[in-house]
Amino acid sequence: MRALRIGMMALAITAAGLGSGHAETSVMGTGSAFAAPIYLKWGEQQRPTTGVAINYQPSGSSVGQLQVLKGLTDFGASDVPMDDAKLKEGDILQFPTVAGGYAIVVNIPGVAPGQLRLTAQVLADIFMGRISSWDDERIGALNPRLTLPKLAISLLYHAGGSGGTYAISRYLSKTSDAWRERMGIGMTLNWPVGAGVKGSYGAASTVPMTPGGIGYAELSYVIANNLATVQLQNKEGRFVQPNGVTFAAAAENGDWSVPNYAVDLTDMPGEQSWPIVTATFALVPRSPAKAATSAAALQFFKWAWAHGDATARSMQFVPLPGKVKADIVKNFRE
């Protein structure tokens, strides 16, 4: 696996000023809204020890990739692995930092959180506008104990380049022929129905105000806003809830040995596995102009991996496997 190199001099200079009464090192990050809750919390927790001040803006995965390629941020964050060619072009380090999942959230009068069951095929048809009302017989067949209203379905998808859209589309492309042929995989899609919202934050704030609404959001936004989630049928045919346990079950089955750690965690096997799980990735420049802030960013992530697992779990994220963390740190080659 390609080593993640950073200049020895920059590391030495940065380390001399961290946690020892010297001036702080300010590090700007931007990108994944999915990663924002844990990066902001880790940033608060590690600052007194490391002296690294994290300024993180949840601008979306596509913006995170673009900004780091242009040298406009100290690190980018993306739920979508960057292409190998772009990593080489920008001389950028890529590595996962944590994993988590996207929940499907709904606002259906009379349906309590966690009651509604959907399969991938039915979800795909809802997102493509082929199922337009909540009393559709295909939804009813999966939920015989629920009284579903004759109410129009209002899809609220992520506008702009979104890691959530990428994860959803990757999952549905594996499980629905119709989706794969018509929609495909991408951070942006040509949605035939619905309205765009600003990432997980937009979904979490808009779905509760939209009777008949359906969307997708990272789980910490869902919990904070007390949203109604859906059970999804996984690869083993079991209906599972989105939570830290089912996310971890999926992550355990991922192939973390792929080049540049570009692991795919959607539709993993396992009886407890939630099907829409993703790693989120840090993108750190190697350029000499960014040497000091890149070193500080790596210091931040090293602290998080050593001390932040409990915080991650409390926020329904999944810490990286110990072997993966050790491999990434080893390849920093300090």
Secondary structure, DSSP 8 states (H G I E B T S, - for coil): -------HHHHHHHHHTSSSSS--EEEEEEE-TTTHHHHHHHHHHHHHHH-EEEEEE---HHHHHHHHHTT-SSEEEESS---HHHHHHHTEEEEEEEEEEEEEEE--TT--TTT-EE-HHHHHHHHTTS--BTT-HHHHHH-TTS---S-B-EEEEE-SS-HHHHHHHHHHHHH-HHHHHHT-S-SS---SSSEEESHHHHHHHHGGGSTTEEEEEEHHHHHHTT-EE-EEE-TTS-EE--SHHHHHHHHHTS-TTSGGG----TT--STT--SSEEEEEEEEE--GGGHHHHHHHHHHHHHHHHH-HHHHHHTT-B---HHHHHHHHHHH--
